[in-house]
Amino acid sequence: MMAVVLRGMLISFALVSSIGMQNLFIFNSAMSNRMRRALLICLFVWIADTTLTTVAFLGMGALISHYLWLKIIIMLLGGLIVIWMGIGILRSASQIELGKDDSQLPLKDAFASAWIVAFANPQAIIDTGVTMGALRGTLTNSEVLPFLGGIILATAIWFFSITIIVGILKNRLPKRILMWINIISGVIVLGYGIALLINAVRLIL
């Protein structure tokens, strides 16, 4: 069974290592929060991602792909929310204060944002659902849980490693560099949201 767990971990590392909303969210959180708070927010993201992975195994991606109206609604709402998050990152870029908790999002908002970055992109849900569905088809019933466990373990290692590494290195970087990192992240997130809206409009037309 260890071989199945390791296979799940390798595939998970390959999927989670690309630049995406979750990685950007964790990166920015680690830069602008004290380590303890950043680790807590990282836990929120991991829980949300684990939920997404699990429901993808259960076929949520196929469900959204089957109902066009559901895909359009999620794309429109997700696009607006992601744009709002991108604007928020850009606004805070010049005001970044390392580790100053009173200038950060309340934890309840951070918790909500963690779920948004996991579920706001229906295309990611569909892709994850298709990928997980295909992978599940290659497994026996006894291998499903170990494989899923390997995927979940790998995402935990990845997310918490980013948080810890960035949390340690941020104090060695000039504030201007951190500001530009936030600006670039904000632009990427903003563009991501706009792309979602454009795709939704294309589906409507």
Secondary structure, DSSP 8 states (H G I E B T S, - for coil): -HHHHHHHHHHHHHHHTS--HHHHHHHHHHHHS-HHHHHHHHHHHHHHHHHHHHHHHTTHHHHHHH-HHHHHHHHHHHHHHHHHHHHHHHHHHTT--TT-GGGS--HHHHHHHHHHHHHS-HHHHHHHHHHHHHHHTTS-HHHHHHHHHHHHHHHHHHHHHHHHHHHHHGGGS-HHHHHHHHHHHHHHHHHHHHHHHHHHHHHH-
